[in-house]
Amino acid sequence: MKMSFPEPHDHPHDSEHDHPHDHSHNEQAAQKEQILKQILTPDARMRLNNIKMVKPELSDLVEQYLIGMASQGKMSGQITDDQLKQILLSTQQPKRDFKINRV
């Protein structure tokens, strides 16, 4: 019995299907950047961009948190570099918070 696998060129609509998604993703990214420019000082934005290169999942988490806070109107003014450091520390806290019980 011969098994056949679909060839990549059997689905030309797949490549066309990806473009609209990419486009809306780029728009969302641009919109996110715009919001972050408004709510972060230049130093804080630079720090967040540096983190994005090393730990993209951490920067995404912090960006979502910041945008959530901004959209709820819970921010007064821009987030400074020091405030961003505090937010970063608070997001990383649970990972280090473990106890070793010796019996």
C-alpha positions as a printed Julia matrix, in Angstrom:
103×3 Matrix{Float64}:
  0.0    0.0    0.0
  1.5    3.31  -1.09
  1.09   6.33   1.16
  0.94   9.69  -0.51
  1.78  12.97   1.16
  0.49  16.25  -0.23
  3.18  18.15  -2.08
  3.78  21.75  -1.0
  2.59  23.04  -4.39
 -0.75  21.24  -3.96
 -1.98  24.08  -1.73
 -1.38  27.39  -3.48
 -4.06  29.08  -1.37
 -2.03  28.56   1.82
  0.56  31.17   0.93
 -2.13  33.68  -0.02
 -3.94  32.86   3.19
 -0.92  33.88   5.31
 -0.59  37.44   4.05
 -3.7   39.02   5.59
 -2.74  37.53   8.94
  0.8   38.92   8.67
 -0.58  42.31   7.73
 -2.92  42.5   10.75
 -0.1   41.23  12.98
  2.15  44.05  11.73
 -0.62  46.56  12.35
 -1.07  45.25  15.89
  2.68  45.46  16.48
  2.76  49.04  15.18
 -0.21  49.95  17.36
  1.5   48.37  20.38
  4.7   50.31  19.65
  2.7   53.54  19.43
  1.08  52.92  22.83
  4.41  51.97  24.41
  6.0   55.17  23.05
  3.31  57.15  24.84
  3.5   55.33  28.17
  7.26  54.68  28.52
 10.11  57.14  28.86
 12.89  56.73  26.24
 15.13  54.98  28.82
 12.39  52.55  29.79
 11.63  51.79  26.13
 15.31  51.11  25.49
 15.4   48.69  28.43
 12.28  46.9   27.21
 13.75  46.58  23.7
 16.96  45.14  25.14
 14.95  42.6   27.12
 12.99  41.7   23.98
 16.23  40.56  22.33
 17.15  38.29  25.23
 13.79  37.2   26.63
 10.98  37.93  24.15
  8.41  36.12  26.3
  9.21  38.37  29.28
  8.99  41.56  27.23
  5.65  40.41  25.77
  4.3   39.79  29.25
  5.4   43.24  30.43
  4.1   44.96  27.27
  0.68  43.34  27.72
  0.65  44.39  31.36
  1.6   47.99  30.52
 -0.93  48.28  27.71
 -3.6   46.78  29.96
 -2.82  49.33  32.67
 -2.86  52.18  30.15
 -6.15  51.09  28.59
 -7.77  50.98  32.04
 -6.49  54.48  32.77
 -4.43  53.32  35.75
 -1.28  55.19  34.71
 -0.43  58.71  35.7
  2.22  59.96  33.33
  4.92  57.86  31.74
  6.6   54.78  33.2
 10.21  55.59  34.04
 13.14  53.23  33.8
 13.06  52.69  37.58
  9.35  51.89  37.55
  9.92  49.46  34.68
 12.65  47.74  36.71
 10.16  47.26  39.55
  7.58  45.79  37.16
 10.22  43.45  35.73
 11.26  42.34  39.21
  7.66  41.67  40.2
  7.06  39.54  37.09
 10.13  37.44  37.8
  9.55  37.01  41.51
  7.48  33.78  41.54
 10.12  31.8   39.64
 12.75  32.33  42.33
 10.4   32.0   45.24
 10.85  28.37  46.21
 11.65  26.74  49.51
 13.76  23.7   50.23
 12.5   21.77  53.2
 15.1   19.55  54.79
 13.84  16.65  56.81
